[in-house]
Amino acid sequence: MPLQATYKTPKENYVNMVCMQQWFMTCTFHNTFKLRGLNQALEYVKSSEPVVKKLLAILMKGLNVKEIDESKESMLKGSKRINLNYYPKCPNPKLTVGVGRHSDVSTLTILLQDEIGGLYVRNTETMKWIHVPPVSGSLVINVGDELQIMSNGNYKSVEHRVVANGSSNRISVPIFVNPRPSDVIGPLPEVLESGEKQIYKNVLYKDYVMHFFSKAHDGKATVEFAKA
């Protein structure tokens, strides 16, 4: 059951709560703690900004982007969303899917896991699933589809899934760093300057996200939607 909060830059600061009541009721929070929990979630999103900024600066250098101007900044991190994901323990986890295999539609995903584990990523060479064990005090950083498209495939989004646990409840807190819905995403000009063939077309980010949510999770098939 996800609680979702969308945080935008100070110019567009707003909160869009989805399933807030259900999530907090499931976790047996009293009503007086709802606002406190919301404020903490938003504060956590804000505190992630230096990490996001540093990561994107490094990644953009690898694509020959010398400066992240206002337009690129919007496409890379124009909006952010935080989920508080609650996975109740399942008596028969082999018959249950926590989250099906998919790649995120974000630029980057910053994931905080609890100590339970259950996250698996796909090895692109062997196609086998590899468990990502929780490490205390660490964050898991996933490349999302949007960065794969902007990099013209030089960076690959991470296919992953979550399996159910038979003995313990699990909570994870991902921050999704996204473009704004109105942004048009496509390969960066700097990437194509060397004559590299354009793999992906320009697509309205809102349309890309709608395509992702219009079907069941199916690995990285959504990226094909953006193929040129």
N, C-alpha and C positions, 0 to 999 in steps of 0.2 A: 504494500500500500504506500504510494509515494506522497510526500508533501512536496510541493513545488513552489519555489519563489523565484520570480524573475527580477533580476537587478540590472538596470541599465546605467550608463554613464550619468554623471550629475545633471547633464542637460535634459535627460529623459528618465529621471529616477522614478520608478514606480514598482509596485509589487502586485503580482498576479498570483493569488493563492488557489491551488487546486487540491481538493481532498484534505484540506487542513484538519477539519473537524474529525473525519474518520481516522486519520493517522494518529492524532493525539489521543483519541478515545481508545484506540487499539493499544497504545503504549501506556494507558491508564494515567495520563496526565490530568490533573485537575484544571478546570477552566482558567483559573488565575495564572497558570503557567504557560498558557498558549502564546500570549503576547511576548513573554520573556523568551520562549523558544524561537519565535519568529525573529525577534531582534538579534538573538545569538546567531541564527542562521545567516541573516543578512550581514552581520558583522564579520562572520567567517568568509563570506563571499568577498567583501571589501578587502579583507586582509590578504586575500589571495592575489591581489593585483600586482604586487612587486614580483612574485614568482612567475605569473603569466607574462608580464612585460619582459622579464629576463629571458624566459624560454623562447618567446617569439622573436626577440632580437637575434638570438643565436641561430634559430631556424631560418630566419630570413637571410642572414649572411650566407648560409649554405645555398641560397637560391639567387645570389648576386643582387639582392635588394639592399642597397646602401642606406636607405632611409625609409622608415615607416611613417608616411604622411597621413593626413587626416582621413583620406579615402581608404587607404590600406588598413588603417587602424580600425575603421568601422567594419570592414569586411572580416578582419581577423578576430576582433573582440568587441563588436558593437553592443552585444548584450550577453548576459550570463544568466544561467539558471542553476538552482541547487535542488537536488532531490534528497529526501531522507527516506531511504528504502528499507522497509521492514520485511524480512523473510521469516515467517513462523516455522518452527521445526515441523518436520513431516515424518510420520511414522514409517512411511515407505518411500524414501527419497528416490529410488530407482524408477518409480512410476510418476514422478513429478518433475516439471521443468521450473527452475527458479526464474531464469530469463533466457530465452532462446538465443541462438547464435546470431550475432549482428555486429556491425561496426557503428559507431556513433556518428550522428550527422553534424557534430561540432567541429570546431577548429582543433581544440584540445579538450580533453576531459581530465580533471584532477580528482582522483579518487582517494578517499579516506576509508579504509576497511577497519572493522573490528577484528578481534582475535580469532574469530570462528573460521574464516577462509571460505572458499567455494568459488572463487573467480578463476576462470581458465581462459587462456589465450591460444589462438591457433598458430602453430608453427607453419610458416608459409612454404617451407621446403618439404617437410614430411607430412604436412596436413594433420598432424596429431595434436591433441589438446595438452597443454602444459599448465599445471596448477601454479598460481601466483600466490605463494604463501604470505600471510600478513607479516610485516616487520614493524615492530613497535616504533612509533614516532616517524614513520615514513609515509610518503604519498606515492600512488601509482599514477603515472602520466601516460595517457593514451593519445595518439594522433587520431584525429577524426577525419571523416570523409571530406569535409570542407578544405582541410589542408592538403589532402591528396589531390583534390581538383585544382587548387590554386598553385600547387607545385608541379602540375602537369604529370603527376604520377611519380615524381622523384621521392616524395615521402608517401608512405603507405599507411592507410588507416588500419587499426588493429581490430581484427575479428575476435570477439570474445563471447563468453556465456557465463551464467551463474547456475550452479547446481544446488539443489535443496539439501538441507542438513537433517539428519534423522534424530539428533539428540539436543540441538541447541537452536534458539532463535538467532537470526543474523541481522545486523544493521550495517548499511554502507551509506556513505555520504559523497556522491559525485557532484562536482561543479562542472557544468558544461559551458565552455567559452565559445560563443557563436557570433556569426554576423547578425545584423538586424534583418527582420523579415523582408524589408524592402530592398536589401542589397542584392546586386547581381554578382554572382561569383563565377569565376572562370580562371584559366591559367594566367599567371602574372606576366606582364609584358617582358620583364627582366629575364624570365625563364625561357621565353621564346626568342630572345634576341640572337642567340647563337645559331638559330635555324632549326631548333628542335621542333619536330612535328607536333602540332596541337592535338592532344588526345581527347580533351574535354571541351565541350561547348560552354558558352555563357548561359547561365540559368538563374532565374529568380530564386533566391534562397527559400522563400516561403513555399514555392512550388516543390522544391526539392524535399523539404520537410514533410509536406502534405503527401508526397509520393511514398515516403518512408513509412508514415503512419497509416497509409491506406491498405496495408497488407500485413500479414504475419511476418515476424522476423525471419529472414531468409539469407543469413550470412551477409555478404557484401554485395548482393545483387542490386541494391539501390544505386551504387556507384555507376552501374551500367546506364542508368537513366540520364546521366550527364555526359555520356560518351558523344564525341563529335560525329 
